[in-house]
């Protein structure tokens, strides 16, 4: 028979050893081995891109000398620490940029998702885009929708086309939102890589109010979220759970980028949306959904692969917010709507 | 933060350990410093209601736990910013992006962005750590082209020694030294990732007068050699000396340096060629900045176009019998008005030593060396 003392002693030792192990290892990150759901073939497709064009000639050589020695915007940051410009009203001269980009004969693509009840926003989005978005350029609107028939005819200017893209409607609005990355990367691989030079991925429930021109073109373009451009990084709503693939620890982060506006050259957009889709799949396999769905994954990606150009909150405004003095011109902002009514 | 040794802050034994100890002993009614607790455990164990052996065991466990806490701090990670290795990082930390609003500009006294959205690189506008991290991922090789003909060979040693130390430190660089006196080059100790390639150009029938053919020579060699060896190429005057690090912030498609004269009251001294007969002419009232020909560069493709255009302009002028006001520099400026640089370097990156620097210049990274009978 084993004496009571021995039993008690061994139990205590067991407890101490367990506590020791928990203390040393337990607080560390638990790494889940992600497994990927069956991947569509697009991930192995080698893309043939239309010829890349750099800013070369400024045929309209002569214009009045700008007063360049006086910095125009002194109240806001206009260059990031990795020397990417932040586009605010007053930082650029539209004429110079027009004379650079116009001769390149570019085609700009726009993706927007109008699924379920969101089809009601299509008309206003397109009408305002016809008035303000890349005027004078060739534009392809790729409208991802589950009911292509419901998109009533909107009059488009010459050189601009509307391409409805049928997609599946998912059960929850979060799922619809996150599947955007997959849909965009698949569409780029299959169709748009041969049709456009630059692609912007925008939310449909928004309206253009002022000019959106070639100052926004760049290799990898992200927009700063209007609610978080004046707060320190500790308050950014990054995904903070370490088990997610979108995890950003405290103390890291440059800006909080909005998921409603991003874009860039077609090849960079493909790489970026593909990478985000993979991280979303990894989270799905681990049964976790990031705090702000694909916006969290977008922020995670842009932390490690910094954008080459940032758009100020003028390009992604929320009309419910009061306009601060830093925002001189609102170009693209949300429509006031009843979220509960339109999200299933 | 205290001293950092192997990345860990040197901290006294954390109080949390003693908090735990208080929970475990329970009966201990101990206040005060760790010293008195240790004393009590060792020598007044009977008074505390535990045997001496138990007291010793408690101390040993505490000591081991303390050692574990020391090596694996479990508290949430504090900001482990890399310690500033040079003065430039202090400017960064003063207005750190995460302290106040991230939207405050870092330099308000100077323009940091051109009207065509090209950044202008000043001290305090960039983080070299972030740029280095981006650069090393791309496995790039950068080249530097410089000419040392006739009397200019006296500048080689000073330039190469300073460039070896300060130019893209830690990254692979090929220095292409064009010279007509290869035997006069002193022996130079190069850093492991830097290479010096001497290219003799005397007696080349293509270029009877080397001093007027720099652009021609560069474009010919880009076509034949450099495009296969480097990704980015920079042209620097040999009569310069680097005084502070010049890093990967200069790497971009087409990069030009604003002339130091531009910031002084005598900026009209260095200005564009205005005579319409010259190919380098820029009409009155037009043009953005005046760029110096002592430091410019970019991707190999862009530099090839630039040197070709400039050498054609120089040739056309020579046939007409015209010499542009500032020679190659005028043609360079004409090209750059029409093909806007994608990045500008502030006059910190090449400061003409004859001038006194205004306060906007916080650091002079490269200075001209006084010309002693260089021609």
Interface residues (C-beta under 8 A of the other chain):
Chain A: X23 X24 X27 X54 X55 X56 X57 X58 X61 X62 X63 X64 X65 X66 X68 X69 X70 X71 X72 X73 X74 X75 X76 X77 X78 X79 X81 X82 X83 X84 X85 X87 X91 X92 X93 X96 X97 X100 X215 X229 X230 X231 X232 X233 X234 X249 X250 X251 X253 X254 X255 X306 X309 X326
Chain B: X68 X72 X74 X76 X77 X78 X79 X80 X92 X97 X98 X99 X100 X101 X102 X103 X104 X105 X106 X108 X109 X110 X111 X112 X113 X114 X115 X116 X117 X118 X119 X121 X125 X126 X127 X130 X131 X134 X249 X253 X283 X285 X286 X287 X288 X289 X337 X338 X339 X340 X342 X343
